[in-house]
């Protein structure tokens, strides 16, 4: 995990790659401790990446819902500023969901 204890896609990828490399060295040298250590770090990296992805997707969902609400309220009340800001928040949330879509 990253230093602030929040899952990070970057940190997850780093640990996943490092774990794969350590496991590879273990495979080449026949060291089961390196193999196991590498497998463990790879799995932890993958888990962190997926957790960060899920967190980002959930945040995007909240932005989309908040944006939609603000957009509708702005349209109903005639507040074009609120409506525009709502549309922008909704679009930001959609992009965040797209980037973090686990497919």
N, C-alpha and C positions, 0 to 999 in steps of 0.2 A: 504494500500500500504506500501511498505517497506520505510525505511528512505530516500532513494535516489529518491523517487517518481516513481520508476520503478516497474511494477507489479512483484510479487514474488509468486511462487507456494507454498513455505513454509508458508509465511505469509497468503496467501489465505486459505490454509488448516487450519491453526491455528484459523483464524477468523470464518471460517465455523463451525468448531467443537465447539468453544466457544459459538457461536450463538445458536447452537443446544442445548448445555447444558443450557444456560440461558432460552431459550424457554421451555425446559423441566421443569426447576424449576418453571417457570411461570405457566405451565400446572398443576403442582402438587399443587401449592399454590393458583391457581385461579387468579393470578395477570396478568391482561391484559397488563399492561405496560411492564412487564418482557417478556411476550409472544411476544409482538410486537417488543421490543428491540432485542430479540433473533432472530426472523425471519429476521429482517433488517440486523443484523450483519452476519447471515448465508448467506443471499443473496449477501451481499457485498463481503464476503470471496469467494463464488463461482465465482463471476464476476472477482475478482482479479486473481484467479487461472486460469480461462479460458483465461484471457488477457495475463498472463505470458506464458501460453501454446502456444497461437497463436504467440507471440513474438519469442519464442524459435523455433517454426516451421519455421517462416519466416527467421530467422537467419540461420537455417540449409539449407534452400532453396538457400540462397545467397552463402553459403559456397560450396554447391554442384555445383552451376553454375560457380563460380570462379575457383573451383578445376578442373572442366571439361575443362574450357578454358585453364588454365595453363598446364594441361596434354596434350591437343591437340597441343598447341603451342610448348611444349617441345618435343613431338614426331615428329612434322614436322621439327623443327630446329635441331633435334638431341641432344637436351639438356636433358640428362637423369635426372639430378638433378631437373630441373623444372618439368619434367614429373612426377617424383616420388613425389615431393611436391604437385603437383596438385592432384595426386591420393589420397594422404593422406588427403588433404583438402576436397576433394569430399567425402571420406569415413567418415570423421568427420561430415560433413553436413548431411549425410544419417543417422548416429547414432542420431544426434540431432533431426532430423525429426521423427525418430522412437520413441524416448523418449517423444516427444511432440505431437504425432499424436492424434488429438481429437477424432478419430473414431466415 
